[in-house]
Amino acid sequence: MTEILDDMLCFKKHDIDVTNISFNRLENEIENGNISGDEDDVLEIVDNLIETFKKMKENFEAGILPIPEKMD
C-alpha cells in the first residue's frame, strides 16, 4: 500500500488525475460469481494497480502524458 500511496502523491504533485481508477471490476466479478473476492483476488487487483501506476510513472518520467486504462 505504501507504494500505491507514494505513486498517488507523485501524481498529485504533478497534477496527474487518477480519479477514474476504480475497483468496480472487482465488485462486478464478485457479484457475478466469477471470483470469490478472497485475499488472493484482492492481492492480484492490488498488484495490477501497482503495475498500472508503475507504467504511468515511467511514461511521465519519459515525458509522455500518462493516460491510465479504464479499470472497470
Buried (B, 14 or more C-beta within 10 A) or exposed (E): EEEEEEBBEBBEEEEBEBEEBEEEBBEEBBEEEEBEBEEEBEEEBBEEBBEBBEEBBEBBEEEEEBEBEEBE
